[in-house]
Amino acid sequence: MLRTPSMLKRWSTTAIQAAREFAASEPMGHAAAIAYYTIFSLPAVLIITVMAAATLFNEAEVRSALLSQAGRLIGTGTAAALQDMLDNARITETRFLAKVIGVGALMISAGSVFASLQSTLNQVWQVQAVPGRAILKYLTTRLISLALVGSFGFLMLVSLVLDAALVAFGERLMIWLSGITTIMVSALNIAVSFAIITVIFALIFKVLPDVRIKWSDVWSGAVLTALLFTLGKYLIGLYIGLAGVGDTYGAAGAVVIILVWVHYSAVILIYGAHFTHVYTRDRGSVVRPSAHATVALAK
């Protein structure tokens, strides 16, 4: 009974200290860089995600589910632009060599946004790549990026399975409970989505930075980031809708909406990284640079 107040106090203290470090780290500039690279990496990230999930599901169903989720987040008009990206970036060549080249190009392109995000997270953890290992660092980042995108595809696959199960469960439950079925299924959907988002942030905080960090140190930051992201996506959507961001820029409106949405989502993620850093430090956990990184020199 006594642990809850002390836990809340510790969380609030950590959140305040993280906010101070966050404000001093020029987060808007880092978020802008991530948003910029996202625009160029997005088609590749979408294609690889669909390819990963389509190994077990019908590709058309995967694409439909992905675009449906995107439509809820950033609007149907922008989701249609994403569909065009998927169609234009699709690998239709049947020859083996051409496919290998196409997948390789997608990997390099998809890695750009993760490299930018990794650089930002390294600054949060105050580490940098070891000089002279640029090629190894580049290849490692690309492999990590591919693994993360594949993981996102797998998580989307899990989400599809759970959504289908919840729909079937809801239809059967409607026979007995009718009135509260919609509320129950909606609550379950929210819980499942939140859990998947939390796992995605935990993967990012654990895998991307060039530090050796325990899983137990990333979950608190991942949960907080997921909470802020879940709240923020509605506020960002409300802002985009009320401000008419897409209408102002005409034909470029879809791209601008994606930039705005990714920018503010990146701000939330960067704050979550600072929270994870402060939380880990205050716990006294030992965090060391990875094999190809070293402690950054103070400027």
C-alpha positions as CSV (number, residue, x, y, z in Angstrom):
1,M,0.0,0.0,0.0
2,L,2.9,2.4,0.8
3,R,4.7,1.6,-2.5
4,T,2.3,3.4,-4.8
5,P,2.8,7.0,-3.5
6,S,6.6,6.5,-3.5
7,M,6.5,5.0,-6.9
8,L,4.4,7.9,-8.3
9,K,6.8,10.4,-6.6
10,R,9.8,8.7,-8.1
11,W,8.1,8.7,-11.6
12,S,7.2,12.4,-11.3
13,T,10.7,13.3,-10.2
14,T,12.2,11.4,-13.1
15,A,9.7,13.0,-15.5
16,I,10.6,16.5,-14.4
17,Q,14.4,15.8,-14.7
18,A,13.8,14.2,-18.0
19,A,11.9,17.3,-19.2
20,R,14.8,19.5,-18.2
21,E,17.3,17.4,-20.2
22,F,14.9,17.1,-23.0
23,A,14.5,20.9,-23.3
24,A,18.2,21.4,-23.3
25,S,18.8,18.9,-26.1
26,E,17.2,20.8,-29.0
27,P,14.5,18.2,-29.5
28,M,12.7,20.1,-32.3
29,G,15.8,20.1,-34.5
30,H,16.3,16.4,-34.0
31,A,12.7,15.6,-34.6
32,A,12.8,17.7,-37.8
33,A,15.7,15.6,-39.0
34,I,13.9,12.4,-38.3
35,A,10.8,13.6,-40.1
36,Y,12.9,14.7,-43.1
37,Y,14.5,11.3,-43.4
38,T,11.2,9.6,-42.8
39,I,9.8,11.1,-46.0
40,F,12.5,9.4,-48.1
41,S,12.5,6.2,-46.1
42,L,8.8,5.7,-45.8
43,P,8.1,3.8,-49.0
44,A,10.9,1.3,-48.2
45,V,9.7,1.0,-44.6
46,L,6.1,0.3,-45.7
47,I,7.2,-2.2,-48.4
48,I,9.5,-4.2,-46.0
49,T,6.8,-4.1,-43.3
50,V,4.2,-5.5,-45.7
51,M,6.6,-8.1,-47.0
52,A,7.4,-9.3,-43.5
53,A,3.7,-9.6,-42.5
54,A,2.7,-11.1,-45.8
55,T,4.8,-14.2,-45.2
56,L,1.9,-15.5,-43.1
57,F,-1.0,-13.4,-44.3
58,N,-2.5,-12.4,-47.6
59,E,-0.6,-9.4,-48.9
60,A,-3.8,-7.6,-49.9
61,E,-5.2,-8.0,-46.4
62,V,-2.0,-6.8,-44.9
63,R,-1.9,-3.7,-47.1
64,S,-5.6,-3.0,-46.3
65,A,-5.0,-3.3,-42.6
66,L,-1.9,-1.1,-42.7
67,L,-3.7,1.7,-44.7
68,S,-6.7,1.4,-42.5
69,Q,-4.6,2.0,-39.4
70,A,-2.8,4.9,-41.1
71,G,-6.2,6.4,-42.1
72,R,-7.2,6.5,-38.4
73,L,-4.0,8.2,-37.5
74,I,-3.4,10.8,-40.2
75,G,-6.6,10.8,-42.3
76,T,-8.0,9.0,-45.3
77,G,-6.5,11.4,-47.8
78,T,-3.0,11.0,-46.5
79,A,-3.5,7.2,-46.3
80,A,-4.4,7.3,-50.0
81,A,-1.0,9.0,-50.6
82,L,0.7,6.1,-48.7
83,Q,-1.1,3.6,-50.9
84,D,0.3,5.4,-53.9
85,M,3.8,5.1,-52.3
86,L,3.3,1.4,-51.8
87,D,2.1,0.9,-55.4
88,N,5.0,2.8,-56.9
89,A,7.7,1.3,-54.7
90,R,6.5,-2.3,-55.1
91,I,9.0,-4.8,-56.4
92,T,7.3,-6.4,-59.4
93,E,10.4,-7.8,-61.1
94,T,10.4,-11.6,-61.1
95,R,14.1,-12.3,-61.8
96,F,16.2,-13.3,-58.8
97,L,19.0,-10.8,-59.3
98,A,16.6,-7.9,-59.9
99,K,14.7,-8.8,-56.7
100,V,18.0,-8.9,-54.7
101,I,18.9,-5.5,-56.0
102,G,15.5,-4.2,-55.3
103,V,15.4,-5.5,-51.7
104,G,18.9,-4.2,-51.1
105,A,17.9,-0.7,-52.3
106,L,14.9,-0.9,-50.0
107,M,17.1,-1.8,-47.0
108,I,19.5,1.1,-47.7
109,S,16.6,3.5,-48.0
110,A,14.7,2.2,-44.9
111,G,17.9,2.5,-42.9
112,S,18.2,6.3,-43.3
113,V,15.4,7.1,-40.8
114,F,16.7,4.6,-38.3
115,A,20.2,6.0,-38.6
116,S,18.9,9.5,-37.9
117,L,16.9,8.2,-34.9
118,Q,19.9,6.2,-33.7
119,S,22.1,9.3,-33.8
120,T,19.5,11.2,-31.7
121,L,19.3,8.4,-29.2
122,N,23.1,8.2,-29.0
123,Q,23.2,11.8,-28.0
124,V,20.6,11.1,-25.3
125,W,22.9,8.4,-23.9
126,Q,26.0,10.5,-24.5
127,V,27.8,7.9,-26.7
128,Q,29.3,8.1,-30.2
129,A,30.7,5.7,-32.8
130,V,34.3,4.8,-32.5
131,P,36.4,6.6,-35.2
132,G,37.6,4.3,-37.9
133,R,34.7,1.9,-37.7
134,A,32.4,3.8,-40.0
135,I,31.8,0.9,-42.5
136,L,31.0,-1.6,-39.7
137,K,28.8,1.0,-38.0
138,Y,26.9,1.6,-41.3
139,L,26.3,-2.1,-41.9
140,T,25.3,-2.7,-38.3
141,T,22.8,0.1,-38.4
142,R,21.3,-1.2,-41.7
143,L,20.9,-4.7,-40.3
144,I,19.4,-3.4,-37.1
145,S,17.0,-1.3,-39.1
146,L,15.9,-4.3,-41.2
147,A,15.4,-6.4,-38.0
148,L,13.3,-3.6,-36.5
149,V,11.2,-3.2,-39.6
150,G,10.7,-7.0,-39.7
151,S,9.7,-6.9,-36.0
152,F,7.2,-4.2,-36.8
153,G,5.8,-6.4,-39.5
154,F,5.5,-9.3,-37.1
155,L,3.8,-7.1,-34.5
156,M,1.4,-5.9,-37.1
157,L,0.7,-9.5,-38.0
158,V,0.0,-10.2,-34.3
159,S,-2.3,-7.2,-34.3
160,L,-4.2,-8.6,-37.3
161,V,-4.6,-12.0,-35.7
162,L,-5.9,-10.4,-32.4
163,D,-8.2,-8.0,-34.2
164,A,-9.7,-10.9,-36.1
165,A,-10.1,-12.9,-32.9
166,L,-11.7,-10.0,-31.1
167,V,-14.2,-9.5,-34.0
168,A,-15.1,-13.2,-33.9
169,F,-15.3,-13.1,-30.1
170,G,-17.5,-10.0,-30.2
171,E,-19.9,-11.5,-32.7
172,R,-20.3,-14.6,-30.5
173,L,-20.6,-12.6,-27.3
174,M,-23.3,-10.4,-28.9
175,I,-25.7,-13.3,-28.8
176,W,-25.6,-13.3,-24.9
177,L,-24.6,-9.8,-23.9
178,S,-25.5,-7.5,-26.9
179,G,-25.5,-4.2,-25.1
180,I,-22.0,-4.1,-23.6
181,T,-20.3,-6.1,-26.4
182,T,-19.2,-3.0,-28.4
183,I,-17.7,-1.4,-25.3
184,M,-15.8,-4.6,-24.3
185,V,-14.4,-5.2,-27.8
186,S,-13.4,-1.5,-28.1
187,A,-11.6,-1.7,-24.7
188,L,-9.8,-4.9,-25.7
189,N,-8.8,-3.3,-29.0
190,I,-7.4,-0.3,-27.2
191,A,-5.5,-2.5,-24.7
192,V,-4.0,-4.6,-27.5
193,S,-3.0,-1.6,-29.5
194,F,-1.4,0.0,-26.5
195,A,0.5,-3.2,-25.7
196,I,1.9,-3.4,-29.2
197,I,2.9,0.2,-29.3
198,T,4.7,-0.3,-25.9
199,V,6.6,-3.2,-27.3
200,I,7.7,-1.2,-30.4
201,F,9.0,1.6,-28.2
202,A,10.8,-0.9,-25.9
203,L,12.5,-2.4,-29.0
204,I,13.6,1.0,-30.2
205,F,15.0,2.0,-26.8
206,K,16.7,-1.3,-26.3
207,V,18.1,-2.0,-29.8
208,L,18.8,1.3,-31.6
209,P,21.2,3.2,-29.2
210,D,24.8,2.1,-29.1
211,V,24.6,1.1,-25.5
212,R,24.2,-2.1,-23.6
213,I,21.0,-1.7,-21.6
214,K,18.9,-4.2,-19.7
215,W,15.3,-4.9,-20.8
216,S,14.2,-4.1,-17.2
217,D,15.5,-0.5,-17.7
218,V,13.5,0.3,-20.9
219,W,10.0,-0.8,-20.0
220,S,9.1,2.2,-17.8
221,G,10.1,4.6,-20.6
222,A,8.3,2.5,-23.2
223,V,5.1,2.6,-21.2
224,L,5.3,6.3,-20.6
225,T,6.1,7.0,-24.3
226,A,3.2,4.7,-25.4
227,L,0.8,6.7,-23.1
228,L,2.1,10.0,-24.5
229,F,1.9,8.7,-28.1
230,T,-1.6,7.4,-27.6
231,L,-2.8,10.8,-26.3
232,G,-0.6,12.7,-28.7
233,K,-1.9,11.0,-31.9
234,Y,-5.4,12.2,-31.2
235,L,-4.2,15.8,-30.3
236,I,-2.0,15.8,-33.4
237,G,-4.9,14.6,-35.5
238,L,-7.2,17.2,-34.0
239,Y,-4.6,19.9,-34.8
240,I,-4.1,18.8,-38.4
241,G,-7.9,18.7,-38.9
242,L,-8.7,22.1,-37.2
243,A,-5.7,23.9,-38.7
244,G,-6.4,22.6,-42.2
245,V,-2.7,21.8,-42.6
246,G,-3.3,19.6,-45.7
247,D,-5.6,22.2,-47.4
248,T,-3.1,25.0,-47.1
249,Y,-0.4,23.2,-49.1
250,G,-2.6,21.9,-51.9
251,A,-1.1,19.0,-53.8
252,A,1.8,18.7,-51.3
253,G,-0.7,18.5,-48.4
254,A,-0.3,14.8,-47.8
255,V,3.5,15.1,-47.5
256,V,3.2,18.0,-45.2
257,I,0.7,16.1,-42.9
258,I,3.1,13.2,-42.7
259,L,6.0,15.5,-41.9
260,V,3.9,17.2,-39.1
261,W,2.7,13.9,-37.7
262,V,6.1,12.3,-37.7
263,H,7.8,15.4,-36.3
264,Y,5.6,15.6,-33.2
265,S,5.6,11.8,-32.8
266,A,9.4,12.0,-32.8
267,V,9.3,14.7,-30.2
268,I,7.4,12.3,-28.0
269,L,9.8,9.5,-28.7
270,I,12.8,11.7,-27.8
271,Y,11.3,12.7,-24.5
272,G,10.6,9.0,-23.8
273,A,14.3,8.3,-24.5
274,H,15.3,11.0,-22.0
275,F,13.0,9.6,-19.4
276,T,14.5,6.1,-20.0
277,H,18.0,7.6,-19.6
278,V,17.2,9.4,-16.3
279,Y,15.2,6.5,-15.0
280,T,18.1,4.1,-15.7
281,R,20.7,6.4,-14.2
282,D,18.6,7.0,-11.0
283,R,18.2,3.3,-10.6
284,G,21.9,2.9,-10.5
285,S,21.9,0.5,-13.5
286,V,25.2,0.1,-15.3
287,V,25.0,1.1,-18.9
288,R,28.1,0.8,-21.1
289,P,28.7,1.7,-24.8
290,S,28.5,-1.1,-27.3
291,A,31.5,-2.7,-28.9
292,H,31.7,-0.1,-31.8
293,A,30.9,3.0,-29.6
294,T,32.5,5.0,-26.9
295,V,31.5,7.7,-24.4
296,A,31.0,11.0,-26.2
297,L,33.4,13.9,-25.3
298,A,31.7,16.8,-23.6
299,K,31.4,19.9,-25.8
